[in-house]
Amino acid sequence: MQEFEDAAVPNAFYSFEFKKKYVPEFYNGYFEKNFHGHQLARFITSGARSDGLLNISAADFFSIVLPTPTNRDEQQKIAHCLSSLDEVIGLDSHKLDALKNLKKGLMQQLFPQEVA
């Protein structure tokens, strides 16, 4: 999760920052997997113009429950573990792509296509 010291936010949006007892990176997975969206679905209504904007009150947004260890160190360890797994998955994805390209090249050498 990227944090900014200052940001320009239109007054149509709420912005917030985590209290010191919470590790922001711990929540990345919740938001990436839309864990909060399933809880918020019951509150979401479309605007009168049906413009695709979703209207939800701050009270409804902050009423969602995200299971969180109370110990900040535990949050940090979980966040670190999950981000490490994301890195491993990313590296393995690059490795898989490289192996697929290698296979493709080898197949073209073993079985050249004749030009008619």
Chimera marker file (.cmm) of the C-alpha trace (Angstrom):
<marker_set name="trace">
<marker id="1" x="0.000" y="0.000" z="0.000" r="1" g="1" b="0" radius="0.5"/>
<marker id="2" x="1.430" y="3.324" z="-0.992" r="1" g="1" b="0" radius="0.5"/>
<marker id="3" x="1.097" y="6.229" z="1.391" r="1" g="1" b="0" radius="0.5"/>
<marker id="4" x="1.346" y="9.926" z="0.672" r="1" g="1" b="0" radius="0.5"/>
<marker id="5" x="2.002" y="12.736" z="3.095" r="1" g="1" b="0" radius="0.5"/>
<marker id="6" x="-0.457" y="15.026" z="1.280" r="1" g="1" b="0" radius="0.5"/>
<marker id="7" x="-3.130" y="14.350" z="-1.319" r="1" g="1" b="0" radius="0.5"/>
<marker id="8" x="-5.767" y="16.369" z="-3.149" r="1" g="1" b="0" radius="0.5"/>
<marker id="9" x="-9.095" y="14.600" z="-2.722" r="1" g="1" b="0" radius="0.5"/>
<marker id="10" x="-12.424" y="15.926" z="-4.032" r="1" g="1" b="0" radius="0.5"/>
<marker id="11" x="-14.956" y="16.534" z="-1.272" r="1" g="1" b="0" radius="0.5"/>
<marker id="12" x="-17.119" y="13.759" z="-2.741" r="1" g="1" b="0" radius="0.5"/>
<marker id="13" x="-14.732" y="11.220" z="-1.209" r="1" g="1" b="0" radius="0.5"/>
<marker id="14" x="-13.735" y="10.341" z="2.302" r="1" g="1" b="0" radius="0.5"/>
<marker id="15" x="-10.094" y="9.795" z="3.006" r="1" g="1" b="0" radius="0.5"/>
<marker id="16" x="-8.563" y="8.290" z="6.103" r="1" g="1" b="0" radius="0.5"/>
<marker id="17" x="-5.306" y="7.149" z="7.556" r="1" g="1" b="0" radius="0.5"/>
<marker id="18" x="-4.563" y="4.231" z="9.813" r="1" g="1" b="0" radius="0.5"/>
<marker id="19" x="-4.023" y="4.777" z="13.506" r="1" g="1" b="0" radius="0.5"/>
<marker id="20" x="-0.520" y="3.992" z="14.738" r="1" g="1" b="0" radius="0.5"/>
<marker id="21" x="-1.623" y="0.668" z="16.265" r="1" g="1" b="0" radius="0.5"/>
<marker id="22" x="-2.450" y="-0.700" z="12.796" r="1" g="1" b="0" radius="0.5"/>
<marker id="23" x="-0.083" y="-1.811" z="10.022" r="1" g="1" b="0" radius="0.5"/>
<marker id="24" x="-1.485" y="-0.511" z="6.693" r="1" g="1" b="0" radius="0.5"/>
<marker id="25" x="0.210" y="-3.288" z="4.685" r="1" g="1" b="0" radius="0.5"/>
<marker id="26" x="-1.744" y="-5.858" z="6.703" r="1" g="1" b="0" radius="0.5"/>
<marker id="27" x="-4.931" y="-4.629" z="4.991" r="1" g="1" b="0" radius="0.5"/>
<marker id="28" x="-3.658" y="-4.853" z="1.394" r="1" g="1" b="0" radius="0.5"/>
<marker id="29" x="-5.040" y="-8.354" z="0.918" r="1" g="1" b="0" radius="0.5"/>
<marker id="30" x="-8.454" y="-7.382" z="2.223" r="1" g="1" b="0" radius="0.5"/>
<marker id="31" x="-8.768" y="-4.568" z="-0.272" r="1" g="1" b="0" radius="0.5"/>
<marker id="32" x="-7.158" y="-6.445" z="-3.178" r="1" g="1" b="0" radius="0.5"/>
<marker id="33" x="-9.605" y="-9.340" z="-2.702" r="1" g="1" b="0" radius="0.5"/>
<marker id="34" x="-12.567" y="-6.973" z="-2.160" r="1" g="1" b="0" radius="0.5"/>
<marker id="35" x="-13.264" y="-8.501" z="1.256" r="1" g="1" b="0" radius="0.5"/>
<marker id="36" x="-14.865" y="-5.228" z="2.307" r="1" g="1" b="0" radius="0.5"/>
<marker id="37" x="-17.017" y="-5.071" z="-0.834" r="1" g="1" b="0" radius="0.5"/>
<marker id="38" x="-19.071" y="-8.065" z="0.181" r="1" g="1" b="0" radius="0.5"/>
<marker id="39" x="-20.007" y="-6.341" z="3.429" r="1" g="1" b="0" radius="0.5"/>
<marker id="40" x="-20.616" y="-2.986" z="1.753" r="1" g="1" b="0" radius="0.5"/>
<marker id="41" x="-22.884" y="-4.405" z="-0.959" r="1" g="1" b="0" radius="0.5"/>
<marker id="42" x="-25.920" y="-4.125" z="1.291" r="1" g="1" b="0" radius="0.5"/>
<marker id="43" x="-25.333" y="-0.357" z="1.704" r="1" g="1" b="0" radius="0.5"/>
<marker id="44" x="-24.523" y="0.615" z="-1.879" r="1" g="1" b="0" radius="0.5"/>
<marker id="45" x="-27.093" y="2.588" z="-3.814" r="1" g="1" b="0" radius="0.5"/>
<marker id="46" x="-26.707" y="4.278" z="-7.166" r="1" g="1" b="0" radius="0.5"/>
<marker id="47" x="-27.107" y="8.021" z="-7.489" r="1" g="1" b="0" radius="0.5"/>
<marker id="48" x="-30.292" y="9.617" z="-8.853" r="1" g="1" b="0" radius="0.5"/>
<marker id="49" x="-28.601" y="10.135" z="-12.207" r="1" g="1" b="0" radius="0.5"/>
<marker id="50" x="-27.659" y="6.451" z="-12.432" r="1" g="1" b="0" radius="0.5"/>
<marker id="51" x="-24.192" y="7.626" z="-13.408" r="1" g="1" b="0" radius="0.5"/>
<marker id="52" x="-22.449" y="4.549" z="-12.044" r="1" g="1" b="0" radius="0.5"/>
<marker id="53" x="-21.194" y="6.330" z="-8.942" r="1" g="1" b="0" radius="0.5"/>
<marker id="54" x="-21.831" y="4.436" z="-5.743" r="1" g="1" b="0" radius="0.5"/>
<marker id="55" x="-23.137" y="6.352" z="-2.775" r="1" g="1" b="0" radius="0.5"/>
<marker id="56" x="-22.288" y="5.082" z="0.677" r="1" g="1" b="0" radius="0.5"/>
<marker id="57" x="-22.112" y="6.889" z="3.974" r="1" g="1" b="0" radius="0.5"/>
<marker id="58" x="-18.954" y="7.099" z="6.054" r="1" g="1" b="0" radius="0.5"/>
<marker id="59" x="-20.778" y="5.374" z="8.923" r="1" g="1" b="0" radius="0.5"/>
<marker id="60" x="-21.648" y="2.432" z="6.672" r="1" g="1" b="0" radius="0.5"/>
<marker id="61" x="-18.104" y="2.215" z="5.332" r="1" g="1" b="0" radius="0.5"/>
<marker id="62" x="-16.541" y="2.240" z="8.773" r="1" g="1" b="0" radius="0.5"/>
<marker id="63" x="-19.036" y="-0.347" z="10.036" r="1" g="1" b="0" radius="0.5"/>
<marker id="64" x="-17.358" y="-3.145" z="8.089" r="1" g="1" b="0" radius="0.5"/>
<marker id="65" x="-15.405" y="-5.705" z="10.075" r="1" g="1" b="0" radius="0.5"/>
<marker id="66" x="-11.927" y="-6.773" z="9.013" r="1" g="1" b="0" radius="0.5"/>
<marker id="67" x="-10.561" y="-9.433" z="11.380" r="1" g="1" b="0" radius="0.5"/>
<marker id="68" x="-7.318" y="-8.036" z="12.753" r="1" g="1" b="0" radius="0.5"/>
<marker id="69" x="-4.836" y="-9.263" z="15.334" r="1" g="1" b="0" radius="0.5"/>
<marker id="70" x="-4.638" y="-6.723" z="18.155" r="1" g="1" b="0" radius="0.5"/>
<marker id="71" x="-0.862" y="-7.053" z="18.369" r="1" g="1" b="0" radius="0.5"/>
<marker id="72" x="0.846" y="-4.683" z="15.893" r="1" g="1" b="0" radius="0.5"/>
<marker id="73" x="3.918" y="-6.949" z="15.638" r="1" g="1" b="0" radius="0.5"/>
<marker id="74" x="1.696" y="-9.848" z="14.617" r="1" g="1" b="0" radius="0.5"/>
<marker id="75" x="0.034" y="-7.672" z="11.956" r="1" g="1" b="0" radius="0.5"/>
<marker id="76" x="3.503" y="-6.768" z="10.645" r="1" g="1" b="0" radius="0.5"/>
<marker id="77" x="4.630" y="-10.405" z="10.544" r="1" g="1" b="0" radius="0.5"/>
<marker id="78" x="1.504" y="-11.447" z="8.647" r="1" g="1" b="0" radius="0.5"/>
<marker id="79" x="1.875" y="-8.532" z="6.209" r="1" g="1" b="0" radius="0.5"/>
<marker id="80" x="5.539" y="-9.402" z="5.632" r="1" g="1" b="0" radius="0.5"/>
<marker id="81" x="4.749" y="-13.082" z="5.099" r="1" g="1" b="0" radius="0.5"/>
<marker id="82" x="1.995" y="-12.322" z="2.586" r="1" g="1" b="0" radius="0.5"/>
<marker id="83" x="4.075" y="-9.773" z="0.680" r="1" g="1" b="0" radius="0.5"/>
<marker id="84" x="6.951" y="-12.281" z="0.538" r="1" g="1" b="0" radius="0.5"/>
<marker id="85" x="4.576" y="-14.850" z="-0.951" r="1" g="1" b="0" radius="0.5"/>
<marker id="86" x="3.418" y="-12.259" z="-3.504" r="1" g="1" b="0" radius="0.5"/>
<marker id="87" x="7.059" y="-11.719" z="-4.487" r="1" g="1" b="0" radius="0.5"/>
<marker id="88" x="7.655" y="-15.466" z="-4.852" r="1" g="1" b="0" radius="0.5"/>
<marker id="89" x="4.509" y="-15.809" z="-6.972" r="1" g="1" b="0" radius="0.5"/>
<marker id="90" x="5.614" y="-12.884" z="-9.139" r="1" g="1" b="0" radius="0.5"/>
<marker id="91" x="9.080" y="-14.347" z="-9.656" r="1" g="1" b="0" radius="0.5"/>
<marker id="92" x="7.638" y="-17.769" z="-10.447" r="1" g="1" b="0" radius="0.5"/>
<marker id="93" x="5.258" y="-16.164" z="-12.960" r="1" g="1" b="0" radius="0.5"/>
<marker id="94" x="8.230" y="-14.550" z="-14.724" r="1" g="1" b="0" radius="0.5"/>
<marker id="95" x="10.087" y="-17.860" z="-14.650" r="1" g="1" b="0" radius="0.5"/>
<marker id="96" x="7.052" y="-19.656" z="-16.111" r="1" g="1" b="0" radius="0.5"/>
<marker id="97" x="6.787" y="-17.093" z="-18.916" r="1" g="1" b="0" radius="0.5"/>
<marker id="98" x="10.508" y="-17.514" z="-19.699" r="1" g="1" b="0" radius="0.5"/>
<marker id="99" x="10.156" y="-21.310" z="-19.773" r="1" g="1" b="0" radius="0.5"/>
<marker id="100" x="7.126" y="-21.067" z="-22.088" r="1" g="1" b="0" radius="0.5"/>
<marker id="101" x="9.141" y="-18.881" z="-24.461" r="1" g="1" b="0" radius="0.5"/>
<marker id="102" x="12.052" y="-21.313" z="-24.302" r="1" g="1" b="0" radius="0.5"/>
<marker id="103" x="9.714" y="-24.218" z="-25.060" r="1" g="1" b="0" radius="0.5"/>
<marker id="104" x="8.221" y="-22.312" z="-27.985" r="1" g="1" b="0" radius="0.5"/>
<marker id="105" x="11.681" y="-21.612" z="-29.391" r="1" g="1" b="0" radius="0.5"/>
<marker id="106" x="12.761" y="-25.235" z="-28.990" r="1" g="1" b="0" radius="0.5"/>
<marker id="107" x="9.578" y="-26.489" z="-30.629" r="1" g="1" b="0" radius="0.5"/>
<marker id="108" x="10.184" y="-24.175" z="-33.591" r="1" g="1" b="0" radius="0.5"/>
<marker id="109" x="13.734" y="-25.552" z="-33.934" r="1" g="1" b="0" radius="0.5"/>
<marker id="110" x="12.646" y="-29.189" z="-33.613" r="1" g="1" b="0" radius="0.5"/>
<marker id="111" x="9.643" y="-28.887" z="-35.865" r="1" g="1" b="0" radius="0.5"/>
<marker id="112" x="10.288" y="-26.100" z="-38.361" r="1" g="1" b="0" radius="0.5"/>
<marker id="113" x="7.291" y="-25.086" z="-40.415" r="1" g="1" b="0" radius="0.5"/>
<marker id="114" x="7.763" y="-25.322" z="-44.121" r="1" g="1" b="0" radius="0.5"/>
<marker id="115" x="6.983" y="-22.230" z="-46.147" r="1" g="1" b="0" radius="0.5"/>
<marker id="116" x="4.690" y="-23.082" z="-49.050" r="1" g="1" b="0" radius="0.5"/>
<link id1="1" id2="2" r="1" g="1" b="0" radius="0.2"/>
<link id1="2" id2="3" r="1" g="1" b="0" radius="0.2"/>
<link id1="3" id2="4" r="1" g="1" b="0" radius="0.2"/>
<link id1="4" id2="5" r="1" g="1" b="0" radius="0.2"/>
<link id1="5" id2="6" r="1" g="1" b="0" radius="0.2"/>
<link id1="6" id2="7" r="1" g="1" b="0" radius="0.2"/>
<link id1="7" id2="8" r="1" g="1" b="0" radius="0.2"/>
<link id1="8" id2="9" r="1" g="1" b="0" radius="0.2"/>
<link id1="9" id2="10" r="1" g="1" b="0" radius="0.2"/>
<link id1="10" id2="11" r="1" g="1" b="0" radius="0.2"/>
<link id1="11" id2="12" r="1" g="1" b="0" radius="0.2"/>
<link id1="12" id2="13" r="1" g="1" b="0" radius="0.2"/>
<link id1="13" id2="14" r="1" g="1" b="0" radius="0.2"/>
<link id1="14" id2="15" r="1" g="1" b="0" radius="0.2"/>
<link id1="15" id2="16" r="1" g="1" b="0" radius="0.2"/>
<link id1="16" id2="17" r="1" g="1" b="0" radius="0.2"/>
<link id1="17" id2="18" r="1" g="1" b="0" radius="0.2"/>
<link id1="18" id2="19" r="1" g="1" b="0" radius="0.2"/>
<link id1="19" id2="20" r="1" g="1" b="0" radius="0.2"/>
<link id1="20" id2="21" r="1" g="1" b="0" radius="0.2"/>
<link id1="21" id2="22" r="1" g="1" b="0" radius="0.2"/>
<link id1="22" id2="23" r="1" g="1" b="0" radius="0.2"/>
<link id1="23" id2="24" r="1" g="1" b="0" radius="0.2"/>
<link id1="24" id2="25" r="1" g="1" b="0" radius="0.2"/>
<link id1="25" id2="26" r="1" g="1" b="0" radius="0.2"/>
<link id1="26" id2="27" r="1" g="1" b="0" radius="0.2"/>
<link id1="27" id2="28" r="1" g="1" b="0" radius="0.2"/>
<link id1="28" id2="29" r="1" g="1" b="0" radius="0.2"/>
<link id1="29" id2="30" r="1" g="1" b="0" radius="0.2"/>
<link id1="30" id2="31" r="1" g="1" b="0" radius="0.2"/>
<link id1="31" id2="32" r="1" g="1" b="0" radius="0.2"/>
<link id1="32" id2="33" r="1" g="1" b="0" radius="0.2"/>
<link id1="33" id2="34" r="1" g="1" b="0" radius="0.2"/>
<link id1="34" id2="35" r="1" g="1" b="0" radius="0.2"/>
<link id1="35" id2="36" r="1" g="1" b="0" radius="0.2"/>
<link id1="36" id2="37" r="1" g="1" b="0" radius="0.2"/>
<link id1="37" id2="38" r="1" g="1" b="0" radius="0.2"/>
<link id1="38" id2="39" r="1" g="1" b="0" radius="0.2"/>
<link id1="39" id2="40" r="1" g="1" b="0" radius="0.2"/>
<link id1="40" id2="41" r="1" g="1" b="0" radius="0.2"/>
<link id1="41" id2="42" r="1" g="1" b="0" radius="0.2"/>
<link id1="42" id2="43" r="1" g="1" b="0" radius="0.2"/>
<link id1="43" id2="44" r="1" g="1" b="0" radius="0.2"/>
<link id1="44" id2="45" r="1" g="1" b="0" radius="0.2"/>
<link id1="45" id2="46" r="1" g="1" b="0" radius="0.2"/>
<link id1="46" id2="47" r="1" g="1" b="0" radius="0.2"/>
<link id1="47" id2="48" r="1" g="1" b="0" radius="0.2"/>
<link id1="48" id2="49" r="1" g="1" b="0" radius="0.2"/>
<link id1="49" id2="50" r="1" g="1" b="0" radius="0.2"/>
<link id1="50" id2="51" r="1" g="1" b="0" radius="0.2"/>
<link id1="51" id2="52" r="1" g="1" b="0" radius="0.2"/>
<link id1="52" id2="53" r="1" g="1" b="0" radius="0.2"/>
<link id1="53" id2="54" r="1" g="1" b="0" radius="0.2"/>
<link id1="54" id2="55" r="1" g="1" b="0" radius="0.2"/>
<link id1="55" id2="56" r="1" g="1" b="0" radius="0.2"/>
<link id1="56" id2="57" r="1" g="1" b="0" radius="0.2"/>
<link id1="57" id2="58" r="1" g="1" b="0" radius="0.2"/>
<link id1="58" id2="59" r="1" g="1" b="0" radius="0.2"/>
<link id1="59" id2="60" r="1" g="1" b="0" radius="0.2"/>
<link id1="60" id2="61" r="1" g="1" b="0" radius="0.2"/>
<link id1="61" id2="62" r="1" g="1" b="0" radius="0.2"/>
<link id1="62" id2="63" r="1" g="1" b="0" radius="0.2"/>
<link id1="63" id2="64" r="1" g="1" b="0" radius="0.2"/>
<link id1="64" id2="65" r="1" g="1" b="0" radius="0.2"/>
<link id1="65" id2="66" r="1" g="1" b="0" radius="0.2"/>
<link id1="66" id2="67" r="1" g="1" b="0" radius="0.2"/>
<link id1="67" id2="68" r="1" g="1" b="0" radius="0.2"/>
<link id1="68" id2="69" r="1" g="1" b="0" radius="0.2"/>
<link id1="69" id2="70" r="1" g="1" b="0" radius="0.2"/>
<link id1="70" id2="71" r="1" g="1" b="0" radius="0.2"/>
<link id1="71" id2="72" r="1" g="1" b="0" radius="0.2"/>
<link id1="72" id2="73" r="1" g="1" b="0" radius="0.2"/>
<link id1="73" id2="74" r="1" g="1" b="0" radius="0.2"/>
<link id1="74" id2="75" r="1" g="1" b="0" radius="0.2"/>
<link id1="75" id2="76" r="1" g="1" b="0" radius="0.2"/>
<link id1="76" id2="77" r="1" g="1" b="0" radius="0.2"/>
<link id1="77" id2="78" r="1" g="1" b="0" radius="0.2"/>
<link id1="78" id2="79" r="1" g="1" b="0" radius="0.2"/>
<link id1="79" id2="80" r="1" g="1" b="0" radius="0.2"/>
<link id1="80" id2="81" r="1" g="1" b="0" radius="0.2"/>
<link id1="81" id2="82" r="1" g="1" b="0" radius="0.2"/>
<link id1="82" id2="83" r="1" g="1" b="0" radius="0.2"/>
<link id1="83" id2="84" r="1" g="1" b="0" radius="0.2"/>
<link id1="84" id2="85" r="1" g="1" b="0" radius="0.2"/>
<link id1="85" id2="86" r="1" g="1" b="0" radius="0.2"/>
<link id1="86" id2="87" r="1" g="1" b="0" radius="0.2"/>
<link id1="87" id2="88" r="1" g="1" b="0" radius="0.2"/>
<link id1="88" id2="89" r="1" g="1" b="0" radius="0.2"/>
<link id1="89" id2="90" r="1" g="1" b="0" radius="0.2"/>
<link id1="90" id2="91" r="1" g="1" b="0" radius="0.2"/>
<link id1="91" id2="92" r="1" g="1" b="0" radius="0.2"/>
<link id1="92" id2="93" r="1" g="1" b="0" radius="0.2"/>
<link id1="93" id2="94" r="1" g="1" b="0" radius="0.2"/>
<link id1="94" id2="95" r="1" g="1" b="0" radius="0.2"/>
<link id1="95" id2="96" r="1" g="1" b="0" radius="0.2"/>
<link id1="96" id2="97" r="1" g="1" b="0" radius="0.2"/>
<link id1="97" id2="98" r="1" g="1" b="0" radius="0.2"/>
<link id1="98" id2="99" r="1" g="1" b="0" radius="0.2"/>
<link id1="99" id2="100" r="1" g="1" b="0" radius="0.2"/>
<link id1="100" id2="101" r="1" g="1" b="0" radius="0.2"/>
<link id1="101" id2="102" r="1" g="1" b="0" radius="0.2"/>
<link id1="102" id2="103" r="1" g="1" b="0" radius="0.2"/>
<link id1="103" id2="104" r="1" g="1" b="0" radius="0.2"/>
<link id1="104" id2="105" r="1" g="1" b="0" radius="0.2"/>
<link id1="105" id2="106" r="1" g="1" b="0" radius="0.2"/>
<link id1="106" id2="107" r="1" g="1" b="0" radius="0.2"/>
<link id1="107" id2="108" r="1" g="1" b="0" radius="0.2"/>
<link id1="108" id2="109" r="1" g="1" b="0" radius="0.2"/>
<link id1="109" id2="110" r="1" g="1" b="0" radius="0.2"/>
<link id1="110" id2="111" r="1" g="1" b="0" radius="0.2"/>
<link id1="111" id2="112" r="1" g="1" b="0" radius="0.2"/>
<link id1="112" id2="113" r="1" g="1" b="0" radius="0.2"/>
<link id1="113" id2="114" r="1" g="1" b="0" radius="0.2"/>
<link id1="114" id2="115" r="1" g="1" b="0" radius="0.2"/>
<link id1="115" id2="116" r="1" g="1" b="0" radius="0.2"/>
</marker_set>
